[in-house]
Amino acid sequence: MKHVRIPHLLLLFVFVHASQADFAPYFYDNGPYSYNGNLALFSLSEDTAVGTQIYRLNGTDPEGQEVRYGLSFDPGSKEYFSVDSKSGNITLVEKLDREKQDSIDVLVSITDGQSKVVERVTIFVMDANDEKPEFQNMPAIIDVLETTESGISIYKVEAVDRDTGSGGSVTYYLQSTLFAIDRHSGVLRVKSGEMLDYEKAKTHFVIVIAKDGGGSFNGKEQFMSSSATLTINVIDAQDTLPSFIGTPYFGYVYEISVPGSEIFTVEARDGDVGNPNPVRYSFDDGEPFCQRNDKYTLTFTPSVQASEVSPEGRLMDYEVTTVVIRVVDLNNNPPTFYGENGPQSTFELTMYEHPPEGEILRGLKITVNDSDQGANAKFNLRLIGPGRMLRVVPQTVLNEAQVTILVEDSAAMDYEKYHFLTYKLLAVEIDTPEKFSATADIVIHLLDTNDNAPKFSSDYYIARIPENSPGGSNVVTVTAFDPDSGPWGEVKYSIYGSGAELFLIKPDSGIIYTQPWASLDAEVRSKYNFYVKAEDTEGKYNLAEVFVTVLDLNDHSPAFYDNFLEKTMVIGAPVKIEAVDDDAEVPNNVIEYAIMKAEPENNIFDINADTGEIMLKSYIKSMAIIQNITKKRDCTWSLVVQARDRGHPSLTTTAVVKIDITEATQLKGGPLGSFLMQNRNKPLQILGMLAGIISLMIIVTVLISTATFMRNKKSNRILPNRRVKRRPKTQHTWLFKNPLKRPERNEQKFKVKEEEREPEVIVENVNHNNNAGRILRQWPPPPPPCAPPPAFCLPVERQWVIPTVSATVAPKPLKKAVVTRQDSVSKALVSELKMRLEQKRKPDH
């Protein structure tokens, strides 16, 4: 075996038979943009999913031998791919990461079983936007002098994105009213026109966002960002006067005090608390003012000066306050609230709604002080205001304390309910007769957050729109309200659902209207329902359901199945006509019928306006009456019948109904004859009916024969001989006359002879609907004498009554059978027949 190494290409030839030339297989080189060949210059995106077929090795053997493919890696290298040796399909089996490895060396091989060729190829891993920017110097804490001018750089933020192209570019953002950042360089500055103030805020927390330029990832455009916090500590500068703490000052001196006794102590502090200077106290020039309030109280009001002392010992800025000294021996100093600049009766704070429960309102700098001593300086603190949103700590104070306000009920601090909250902070002495007290107003201004989703004015909307409304017609307006302020309170509307395909909605107004091409038809579909979505700018949303009913218009006239109808009417039975109205709702599809005209006589018919049943006037009982009215034997009428719907406006249509009037005729053959007469113009139905009857008779005959055979087989007994005296006349047999054969007389039509155990019964079906509830029994004369028939049947003849013409017959209610004279005759015939049978059986015994 011989190896030849070429840069990026390794060829391996194997020769098996030296005596016979064997050409090695080879790969097709299809170039860098092909997905089959030898993988030369092939590149692959790092976001390709594991399990993806990425390439197909493709080659051939000059001798036409079947080739196999192989794939391997250098020792110690990670194996990212696998290959199907037969098809050459290469599959990704390990996750790619361009930031860790941007190219992969692979050894691909092809063999025909004798010779093997190996090539080294390099697969380049292409970048996808899968890396976030990473801060290099964040989070960080920096110190900035409060006198720093706006526009001067105070810090430079650095972030790196390891992606390439636009995905590797970084842009900086921050949200702050005091600071600004250069989007490209990351240089942080104090905003123009703004100044730092140590006395207002000692520390600022700035969140910096680094965002890349976006790029493709898994087939979609993706932007990635990171954030970090920069803590800015403000360094104090000497720019604030000293301030007295606890002013106004009230001193007390008892009348028994000796000279040199300490009366009162004032305290002042440099306003530059970050780097304060010492304070020196002195009386202001001038004599103290002396005043006697009453015979027991003397008040002195000296002015005290507090001056800053520089490191060199030079007096600098100063502040003056007045001390009130009362010469009494009673408790007369009330509690007093102090802010950062002295006594203060109103404290204000701005904060976001719904702060965490237990959070301290650090923006409130409140000190309470009672300059009395002992029990006279003990007092309670109470917070009075709406609900129990806040509580004060401590609740009992001796002399002086820092007042802390804590959040008690976060949910109640809702910007949508309270734009600001006002509380009274009350301090009341406990053990003094005077019960001195002090109050301070605490005003909290709440800032809004996006804590609400839009809410519809109703959970569902019901709309109605007439059919045939033009495209673009307004259907209903939905309304949703988001109580949040600013952009968070802006609502956008959209609709979706299986019933929304014919409708659109205006995103800003919530007006739902039909598609420009939509055509609403209540007969096709009258109900639609779908969902409407109200969404704010941050994706918070709510849903409501819309029900749309398409109102039916009377846009369809009633229609008969045919404008010319032929009916046959049997006297005493109605015929029915029917029209349909394609409108979807009542009363538009409710039809009323009326006879507009009848020829030759206009006053012999009535019509049921609701059902369309046409009937003769009640006084017409026979054909003779009709012929007497028309003076003709031809009883054919032409009627113009109108069908009118109940819509507004009402629509009508007419049809001509030709009616042949006849009387019911009793024919032999029963229901079969009736069927044939009714369908005399429909030969195919007659043939189908006869074929069914014949098939049914064959099946019944086979079943009876089978049952008889099985019964005789199980019985297996010998019956005794019986001597039967037979008449010389030929015995009657079962006779089925062909119903299609023309009989000699009309009354013999559909006559069927059969044998039964009982005497013959003639059933008259008065309604001609095979309902035997009302029957009249007729007994024919007994047959001539013959040999006794078998025990299970007697030769008889059954007659059926069938109407001679076809008609639509309305069912009539069943009535109680009435015993007539004909019934009495039938009973007599039955008795006579039984007697004759008994006489015939006696000679046989």
LINNOR-V599386 format. One record per backbone hydrogen bond with DSSP energy under -1.0 kcal/mol. CO is the residue of the C=O (numbers start at 1). NH is the residue of the N-H. If there is no record, write none. Layout:
BEGIN
co:nh
CO:NH
CO:NH
END
This chain:
BEGIN
co:nh
2:13
4:11
6:9
9:6
11:4
13:2
26:60
31:34
35:56
37:58
39:42
42:124
44:126
45:48
49:52
52:92
55:90
56:37
58:28
60:26
61:64
68:111
70:109
72:107
74:77
80:93
80:94
82:91
84:88
85:69
88:57
89:84
90:54
90:55
91:82
92:51
97:100
97:101
102:125
104:123
106:121
107:72
108:119
109:70
110:117
111:68
115:112
117:110
119:108
121:106
123:104
124:44
126:46
128:130
134:160
140:231
142:233
144:235
145:148
149:152
155:188
158:136
160:134
165:168
166:169
166:213
171:211
173:209
178:191
180:189
182:186
183:172
186:157
187:182
188:154
188:155
189:180
190:151
191:194
197:201
202:234
204:232
206:230
208:228
209:173
210:226
211:171
215:222
216:129
217:220
220:217
222:215
224:212
226:210
228:208
229:140
230:206
231:142
232:204
233:144
235:146
237:239
243:269
249:324
251:326
254:257
258:261
267:245
269:243
271:273
278:309
280:307
282:305
289:301
291:299
297:293
297:294
298:327
299:291
300:325
302:323
303:284
304:321
305:282
306:319
307:280
308:316
310:313
314:310
317:308
319:306
321:304
324:251
325:300
326:253
326:328
336:369
337:344
338:367
339:342
342:339
345:441
347:443
349:445
351:447
356:359
359:407
360:362
361:364
366:403
367:338
368:401
369:336
373:376
374:377
375:378
377:399
378:430
379:397
380:428
382:426
384:424
389:408
389:409
391:406
393:404
395:381
397:379
398:400
399:370
401:368
404:393
405:361
406:391
407:358
410:413
412:414
413:354
414:417
414:418
419:446
421:444
423:442
424:384
425:440
426:382
427:438
428:380
436:429
438:427
440:425
441:347
442:423
443:349
444:421
445:351
447:353
449:451
455:481
459:545
461:547
463:549
465:551
466:469
470:473
473:514
476:512
479:457
481:455
485:488
486:489
487:490
492:535
494:533
496:531
497:500
500:503
502:515
504:513
506:510
507:493
510:478
511:506
512:475
512:476
513:504
515:518
520:468
521:525
526:550
528:548
530:546
531:496
532:544
533:494
534:542
535:492
536:539
540:536
542:534
544:532
545:461
546:530
547:463
548:528
549:465
551:467
553:555
559:580
563:656
565:658
567:660
569:662
570:573
575:614
580:559
585:589
587:590
587:646
590:646
592:644
594:642
597:640
599:638
604:617
606:615
608:612
609:593
612:577
613:608
614:575
615:606
617:620
622:626
623:627
624:628
625:629
626:630
627:631
635:661
637:659
638:599
639:657
640:596
640:597
641:655
642:594
643:653
644:592
651:645
653:643
655:641
656:565
657:639
658:567
659:637
660:569
662:571
669:672
670:674
671:675
672:676
673:677
674:678
675:679
677:680
679:682
682:686
683:687
684:688
685:689
686:690
687:691
688:692
689:693
690:694
691:695
692:696
693:697
694:698
695:699
696:700
697:701
698:702
699:703
700:704
701:705
702:706
703:707
704:708
705:709
706:710
707:711
708:712
709:713
710:714
711:715
712:716
735:753
738:741
745:748
746:749
748:751
752:798
754:796
764:766
790:793
794:756
796:754
800:670
820:824
821:825
822:826
823:827
824:828
825:829
826:830
827:831
828:832
829:833
830:834
831:835
832:836
833:837
834:838
835:839
836:840
837:841
838:842
842:845
END
